[in-house]
Amino acid sequence: MLEYDLTVCGLDELELHAEAGVSHAISIIDPEEPTPPELRQYPELREHWVLRFHDVSHALPGARPPDAEDVADLLAMGAQLAEARPSHLLVHCHAGVSRSAAAAVILMAREAPGREREALETVYRLRPVAAPNARLIKLADTALARGGALSRALDSSLAERLHGRRPGLFQTLFGR
């Protein structure tokens, strides 16, 4: 779906991708987390963006949930990526499961209206443990004016994974 390689991962995997030809990276980390120093080891890295919010889908005491401005920033990064012609984008969050998976879906959906389900399936293939953050997906639905298509795609794919039609996080982690 994208014209460049895409990696979705967690903090503990960053060192594994240092020699993978990553030209652009998006870090989505908690507000109190330092910027990952591992990315300084990426010899081909031309651009690194950082978004800071917690991995929550609802407002909770002491947590900063993602908001519309964060999604706008992510979409602006997507516009810059389209102009920059990256060779390889790495998107990571703490575990590489929720925020980074949602961001990857959103970036693909930005480039391919009407292919929201395909964007989700692509992320699931790249990252079988993916469980995209529903709040980010809903916010992107609004920002991209998709009329709920992203949220419906997420809901239906989650239902399939829960009913065993497609392996999901639980099956991948626990083999059930």
Backbone hydrogen bonds, N-H to C=O, Kabsch-Sander energy under -0.5 kcal/mol:
donor,donor_aa,acceptor,acceptor_aa,energy
5,D,87,S,-2.1
7,T,89,L,-2.4
9,C,91,V,-1.9
11,L,93,C,-0.7
11,L,94,H,-1.7
12,D,94,H,-0.6
13,E,10,G,-1.8
14,L,11,L,-1.5
16,L,13,E,-1.1
17,H,13,E,-0.6
17,H,14,L,-1.4
18,A,15,E,-1.0
20,A,17,H,-1.8
23,S,88,H,-2.1
24,H,88,H,-2.1
25,A,47,E,-2.1
26,I,90,L,-2.6
27,S,49,W,-2.8
28,I,26,I,-0.5
28,I,92,H,-2.6
29,I,27,S,-0.6
29,I,51,L,-2.5
33,E,30,D,-1.7
39,L,36,P,-1.1
40,R,37,P,-1.8
41,Q,38,E,-1.8
42,Y,39,L,-1.5
45,L,42,Y,-1.2
46,R,23,S,-3.5
47,E,23,S,-1.5
49,W,25,A,-2.7
51,L,27,S,-3.1
53,F,29,I,-1.5
53,F,51,L,-0.5
54,H,64,R,-3.0
56,V,54,H,-1.7
63,A,60,L,-2.2
70,D,67,D,-0.5
71,V,67,D,-1.8
72,A,68,A,-2.5
73,D,69,E,-2.4
74,L,70,D,-2.4
75,L,71,V,-2.8
76,A,72,A,-2.2
77,M,73,D,-2.1
78,G,74,L,-2.1
79,A,75,L,-1.9
80,Q,76,A,-2.3
81,L,77,M,-2.7
82,A,78,G,-2.2
83,E,79,A,-1.5
84,A,80,Q,-2.3
85,R,81,L,-1.6
89,L,5,D,-3.1
90,L,24,H,-2.3
91,V,7,T,-3.0
92,H,26,I,-2.6
93,C,9,C,-1.4
102,A,98,S,-2.4
103,A,99,R,-2.5
104,A,100,S,-2.3
105,V,101,A,-2.2
106,I,102,A,-2.7
107,L,103,A,-2.6
108,M,104,A,-2.1
109,A,105,V,-2.9
110,R,106,I,-2.3
111,E,107,L,-1.1
112,A,108,M,-1.1
115,R,112,A,-2.0
119,A,115,R,-2.0
120,L,116,E,-2.0
121,E,117,R,-2.6
122,T,118,E,-2.4
123,V,119,A,-2.0
124,Y,120,L,-2.5
125,R,121,E,-2.1
126,L,122,T,-2.3
127,R,123,V,-2.9
130,A,127,R,-2.7
131,A,97,V,-2.8
133,N,98,S,-1.6
137,I,133,N,-2.0
138,K,134,A,-2.6
139,L,135,R,-2.6
140,A,136,L,-2.3
141,D,137,I,-2.2
142,T,138,K,-1.7
143,A,139,L,-2.6
144,L,140,A,-2.9
145,A,142,T,-1.1
146,R,141,D,-2.5
149,A,146,R,-1.6
152,R,148,G,-2.8
153,A,149,A,-2.2
154,L,150,L,-2.3
155,D,151,S,-2.9
156,S,152,R,-2.7
157,S,153,A,-2.2
158,L,154,L,-2.6
159,A,155,D,-2.3
160,E,156,S,-2.1
161,R,157,S,-2.1
162,L,158,L,-2.7
163,H,159,A,-1.9
164,G,161,R,-1.1
165,R,160,E,-2.1
166,R,160,E,-1.1
172,T,168,G,-2.9
173,L,169,L,-2.7
174,F,170,F,-2.9
175,G,171,Q,-2.0
